[in-house]
Amino acid sequence: MTTRAPLTPAERAVYHLLIDHLAEHTFQPSVREIGRRLTIPSTKTVSDLLTSLEEKGYVRRGEGRSRGVVLLGFAGGVGTAPVPVLRMARTEAADATTPPREGLVPSHHLTLDRTMLPSADTFLLAYTGPAIPSHAVAPDDLLLVDPSGRATDAALLVVRIGETIVVRPLLERGVILRLAGTAEAGEVRLGARDDYAVLGVVAGVVRAPGAMGT
């Protein structure tokens, strides 16, 4: 499962500074400039924050270069952020004894206004399931998923069940997780012994112009 790890407030401040500085100046700030802009007295602290951003999959650093930071997927202006678009794909096994698995893999990025993003680890999911009228979701939509979001009543959840990704409205969350049924399948009940994980809460829908329901 390929999703980005959430950022700390300090990491998020550095990440947004890198985006805005690049959009304004076409080059990245130096480590010392980042420290001055964010009032971080130690260049080592700044360097550690950049290393953490790289380890979490937000940037790539050029070895030995003060300004050698590449923002992964970035193609926008000030106040924007690149958001990875994930899709389901079948990954081949490393050896003959391990079966292939379905998983989420990044296909590309879209640059969105940061005010649309509920958290820095937000991702877009290419949705291929049936329409969900209660949440205005149609096939081929891109779902804006917040891994850090709180699942309130009737929230639309993205859940991994075994090797399958399902998108269903939440009915109840407690000892048993209950998800609403669809026209094709009934209600889902998941307990502690089931192999599942809540990947996030759907915070919005991105639909191509001209698509059904616009």
C-alpha positions, -999 to +999 in steps of 0.1 A: +000+000+000+016+032-012+005+063+007+025+092+020+032+095+057+017+125+075+039+155+082+046+172+115+038+209+117+075+218+112+079+195+082+047+209+067+060+245+071+093+236+053+074+218+026+050+247+019+080+271+019+097+250-007+066+250-029+060+288-027+097+298-030+101+276-062+069+291-077+081+327-070+118+323-079+121+292-101+148+278-077+149+264-042+160+282-011+192+272+006+193+255+040+203+288+057+175+307+039+149+281+050+162+286+086+159+324+084+124+323+069+111+299+095+131+311+124+150+278+128+184+286+143+201+253+135+210+244+099+212+207+111+175+209+122+166+222+087+187+195+071+170+169+093+136+182+082+145+179+046+158+144+051+124+135+068+105+150+038+126+128+015+120+097+035+083+103+036+082+107-002+075+145-006+109+156-021+141+142-036+174+157-026+205+161-048+236+150-029+260+177-020+238+206-034+226+233-011+195+240-033+192+205-048+157+197-036+131+184-061+094+186-052+079+153-064+050+159-087+050+197-084+038+217-113+019+247-098+022+281-083+021+297-049-004+283-025-006+249-042+006+214-035+011+183-056-012+154-046-005+118-057-031+100-077-033+064-066-048+035-085-053-002-079-027-023-096-016-060-095+020-063-083+039-094-093+054-116-066+092-115-059+094-153-061+073-183-073+062-191-037+044-158-031+012-150-050+008-116-067-011-089-047-034-061-054-024-027-040-025+010-044+003+025-065+009+061-076+002+069-112+008+106-114+002+139-094-023+167-097-015+201-084-043+215-062-050+246-042-038+239-006-070+253+008-087+222-007-065+198+012-075+187+047-040+174+055-006+172+039-008+134+035-041+137+014-041+116-017-064+111-047-079+077-055-089+068-090-124+054-083-137+026-106-166+013-085-203+018-088-220+052-083-226+063-047-255+087-051-257+096-014-222+112-017-224+123-053-197+099-064-196+085-100-174+060-117-141+075-129-141+102-103-110+111-083-117+109-046-098+133-023-089+110+006-078+123+040-059+095+059-059+117+090-096+125+089-121+115+116-148+091+105-181+108+115-216+093+110-223+086+073-188+095+063-176+079+031-146+056+039-119+040+018-112+006+034-088-022+024-104-056+030-079-082+023-065-073-011-096-053-021-103-016-018-139-006-011-155+028-008-186+027+013-206+050+036-200+043+073-230+030+093-213+023+126-177+023+140-169+006+172-160-030+180-176-038+147-171-016+116-203-015+096-203-002+060-234+004+039-244-020+011-246-013-026-269-024-054-243-051-062-234-062-026-248-062+009-237-045+041-202-052+053-194-060+089-157-061+100-143-071+134-110-075+151-102-108+135-107-095+099-079-084+077-088-048+070-076-012+074-093+022+071-072+041+046-090+074+050-121+095+048-133+109+015-131+147+018-141+157-017-146+146-053-126+158-084-146+152-116-134+157-152-154+184-171-181+169-191-183+137-169-217+123-158-233+143-130-215+176-136 
